[in-house]
Amino acid sequence: MKKAPSKIDLRENPDLACLQSSIFNEEHTSEEQTKSYKDEGNDYLKEKDHKKAAAAQYYLGNFRSALSDVTAARKLKPCYLKAIIGGAFCHLELKHCVKAVNWCDKGLQTDAKQKKLLEMRAKVDKLKQIQQRDVRKANLKEKKEKNQNEALLQAIKARNIKLCEAACEDEDSASEGLGELFLDGLSSENPYRTKLKCAQLDFISAFHEDSRFIDHLMVIFGDTPFWDLEQKYGPDNLEICFEDEDRAELTLLQVLQHHRNFVKALTPAFLVCVGSSPFCRNYLWGRKVHQIR
């Protein structure tokens, strides 16, 4: 429809007839209709059903759009108090403390006793203190973590443990991220990653450097795992490899100190398999195997 119809049969359009009667009621004078429109607008305002763009955007939570509207309003009238209050509210909601203070101060220059601006100014000061406190806490946390990491690296270096970065194409390192190491007396590893034949990945939490592999194997394989249908994964049948091989009687620290072992992405990784199984033979085929003495 490009133009309004010249004639409308209101009997066929009862909805339109109702709208016309509410707007163009011949029984009411123009003053009464004007008052009716004013009261209707006030009711919409109380219900937050706003026609003004800035107010509508604010109550919808679109603070950036509302801020853009009140900024445009201030360009036309710099001392427009409603626009200043609205802009200060938007900056407060967006946690822009400095800008919120500037808008509040600008409004208070126009009306030093404006209640909303005074309350908002107090809220901004409180918010600024909270933000400053959060920044201090974040800086202290960052400093603490940095000191812990430096102490950890010194402890690793003192134990002659070699670290290396995981290759970008390493699927495990890309999907799992970095492991974690903790200083506790000597040191502990958490998590410690164990690869298994049947597509299983087991994590041992808090593997202390002085504890033996066989102790953890007794816990993990003391009861037959549900996926070990052939019941081959008994502690006495297992061999442990770190990209090569080691004895279960060794401690974690002894293995980590071995000159052939490199810890990738702070996560010690070991393959557990049955020594006489076809999988173990196939996996080690073509690889240089060195027995740790």
C-alpha positions in Angstrom: 0.0 0.0 0.0 1.6 3.3 -1.2 -1.2 5.7 -0.1 -4.0 5.7 2.4 -7.4 4.5 1.0 -9.9 7.3 0.4 -12.8 5.3 1.7 -12.9 2.6 4.4 -16.0 0.7 5.4 -15.7 0.7 9.2 -18.3 -2.1 9.4 -15.9 -4.4 7.7 -13.0 -3.1 9.8 -14.2 -3.0 13.4 -10.6 -2.8 14.9 -9.9 0.3 12.8 -13.3 1.8 13.9 -12.3 1.3 17.6 -9.0 3.1 17.0 -10.6 6.0 15.2 -13.2 6.4 17.9 -10.6 6.5 20.7 -8.5 9.2 18.8 -11.2 11.2 17.1 -14.1 11.2 19.6 -16.5 13.9 18.6 -18.1 13.8 22.0 -14.9 15.2 23.6 -13.5 18.7 23.3 -10.0 19.2 22.0 -8.9 20.1 25.6 -10.3 16.8 26.9 -8.6 14.9 24.2 -5.3 16.6 24.9 -5.5 15.7 28.6 -6.4 12.2 27.7 -3.2 11.9 25.5 -1.1 13.4 28.3 -2.5 10.9 30.9 -2.0 8.1 28.5 1.7 9.1 28.0 2.2 9.3 31.8 0.7 5.8 32.2 3.1 4.5 29.6 6.0 6.2 31.4 5.1 4.5 34.7 4.9 1.2 32.9 8.3 1.9 31.3 6.6 1.7 27.8 8.6 4.6 26.5 8.4 6.4 23.2 11.7 8.3 23.5 14.6 6.3 22.1 17.1 7.0 24.9 14.7 6.0 27.7 13.5 3.0 25.8 17.1 1.8 25.2 18.0 2.4 28.8 15.2 0.3 30.2 15.9 -2.4 27.7 19.4 -2.6 29.0 21.0 -1.2 25.8 23.1 1.3 27.7 25.5 2.0 24.8 22.7 2.9 22.4 21.0 5.0 25.1 24.3 6.8 25.8 24.6 7.6 22.1 21.1 9.1 22.1 21.6 11.3 25.2 25.0 12.4 23.8 23.2 13.5 20.6 20.7 15.3 22.8 23.4 17.2 24.7 24.9 18.4 21.4 21.6 20.2 20.8 21.3 21.4 24.4 24.5 21.0 26.5 22.8 21.7 29.8 19.8 19.4 29.2 19.5 17.9 32.7 17.5 14.9 31.8 20.0 13.9 29.2 22.9 14.4 31.6 21.2 12.2 34.2 20.5 9.5 31.6 24.1 9.6 30.4 25.5 9.4 34.0 23.2 6.4 34.6 24.5 4.7 31.4 28.1 5.2 32.4 27.4 3.9 35.9 25.8 0.7 34.5 28.8 0.3 32.1 31.1 0.8 35.0 32.8 3.8 33.4 33.6 5.5 36.7 35.6 8.5 35.3 33.0 9.4 32.7 30.2 8.9 35.1 31.9 11.3 37.5 32.3 13.9 34.7 28.6 13.6 33.7 27.5 13.9 37.4 29.7 16.9 38.0 28.3 18.6 34.8 24.8 18.0 36.0 25.5 19.3 39.5 26.9 22.5 38.0 23.4 23.1 36.6 21.5 21.9 39.7 23.7 21.3 42.8 20.8 19.8 44.8 19.7 17.3 42.1 18.9 14.2 44.2 19.5 11.6 41.5 22.9 13.0 40.6 24.0 13.2 44.3 23.0 9.6 44.9 24.7 8.5 41.6 27.8 10.4 42.5 28.0 8.4 45.8 27.5 5.1 44.0 30.2 6.0 41.5 32.7 6.7 44.3 31.8 3.4 45.9 32.2 1.5 42.6 35.6 3.2 42.0 36.8 1.9 45.4 35.6 -1.6 44.5 37.4 -1.5 41.1 40.6 -0.3 42.7 40.4 -3.0 45.3 39.9 -5.7 42.6 42.9 -4.3 40.6 45.0 -4.6 43.8 43.8 -8.1 44.4 44.5 -9.1 40.8 48.0 -7.7 40.9 48.8 -9.5 44.2 47.5 -12.7 42.8 49.6 -12.3 39.6 52.7 -11.5 41.7 52.0 -14.5 43.9 51.6 -16.9 40.9 54.8 -15.5 39.3 56.8 -16.1 42.5 55.4 -19.6 42.8 56.2 -20.4 39.2 59.8 -19.1 39.7 60.2 -21.2 42.8 58.8 -24.2 41.0 61.1 -23.8 38.1 64.1 -23.5 40.4 63.0 -26.7 42.2 62.7 -28.5 38.9 66.1 -27.2 37.8 67.7 -28.3 41.1 66.4 -31.8 40.5 67.9 -32.0 37.0 64.5 -32.5 35.4 64.4 -31.5 31.7 61.4 -29.6 30.4 60.4 -29.1 26.8 57.5 -27.4 25.0 54.8 -29.6 23.4 54.7 -29.5 19.7 51.8 -27.6 18.2 50.7 -30.7 16.2 50.5 -32.7 19.5 46.8 -33.5 19.7 46.9 -34.3 23.4 48.6 -31.0 24.4 46.3 -29.0 22.2 43.1 -30.5 23.7 44.2 -30.8 27.3 46.3 -27.7 27.9 49.1 -27.6 30.4 49.5 -29.8 33.5 50.2 -28.4 36.9 53.2 -28.9 39.2 53.1 -28.0 42.9 55.8 -27.5 45.6 55.0 -29.5 48.7 58.1 -30.3 50.7 59.9 -31.8 47.7 57.4 -31.6 45.0 54.3 -33.2 43.6 52.9 -33.7 40.2 49.2 -33.1 39.4 47.9 -34.4 37.2 50.1 -37.3 36.1 49.0 -38.7 32.8 48.9 -42.4 32.0 48.0 -43.7 28.5 46.4 -47.1 28.2 46.0 -49.6 25.4 42.2 -49.6 25.3 41.9 -45.9 24.5 41.9 -45.1 28.2 43.5 -42.0 29.8 44.0 -42.1 33.5 45.0 -39.1 35.7 46.8 -39.7 39.0 46.4 -36.7 41.3 49.3 -35.6 43.6 51.9 -38.2 42.5 54.7 -37.3 44.9 58.2 -37.6 43.6 59.2 -40.1 46.2 56.3 -42.5 45.6 56.8 -45.6 43.4 55.0 -46.4 40.2 54.2 -49.9 41.5 52.3 -48.4 44.4 50.0 -46.5 42.0 49.7 -49.5 39.7 48.5 -51.6 42.6 45.7 -49.0 43.3 44.7 -48.6 39.6 44.9 -52.3 38.6 44.2 -54.0 41.9 40.7 -54.7 40.7 40.3 -55.6 37.0 39.1 -52.6 35.0 35.8 -53.0 33.2 37.4 -52.5 29.8 40.1 -55.3 30.5 38.0 -58.1 29.1 41.0 -60.5 28.8 42.2 -59.6 32.3 45.7 -59.0 31.2 46.2 -55.7 33.0 47.5 -57.0 36.3 50.2 -55.0 38.1 52.8 -57.8 37.6 52.2 -57.9 33.8 52.6 -54.2 33.1 55.4 -52.2 31.7 55.7 -48.5 31.8 57.2 -46.4 29.0 57.9 -42.7 28.7 58.3 -42.6 25.0 60.9 -45.4 25.7 60.6 -47.6 29.0 61.3 -47.8 32.8 61.0 -50.1 35.9 58.0 -49.9 38.2 60.2 -50.0 41.2 61.5 -46.5 40.4 60.1 -43.4 42.0 58.7 -40.6 39.9 61.7 -38.4 40.7 64.1 -41.0 39.5 62.2 -41.3 36.2 61.9 -37.6 35.7 65.7 -37.2 36.3 66.5 -39.8 33.6 68.5 -38.2 30.8 66.1 -39.6 28.2 63.0 -38.2 29.8 61.6 -34.8 28.9 58.5 -33.4 30.5 56.2 -31.9 27.8 53.9 -29.0 28.8 54.5 -29.7 32.5 52.7 -33.0 32.2 54.7 -36.3 32.7 53.3 -38.8 30.3 53.7 -42.6 30.5 52.4 -45.5 28.5 51.2 -48.5 30.4 50.9 -51.8 28.5 51.2 -55.6 29.0 54.7 -56.5 28.1 53.9 -59.7 26.2 50.9 -58.3 24.4 50.7 -57.8 20.6 49.9 -54.2 21.2 53.1 -53.6 23.1 55.2 -55.3 20.5 53.5 -53.4 17.7 53.8 -50.1 19.5 57.5 -50.6 20.2 58.2 -51.9 16.7 60.8 -49.7 15.0 61.5 -47.7 18.2 64.7 -47.8 20.2 64.0 -49.3 23.6 66.4 -48.7 26.5 66.0 -50.5 29.8 66.7 -48.2 32.8 69.2 -49.7 35.2 
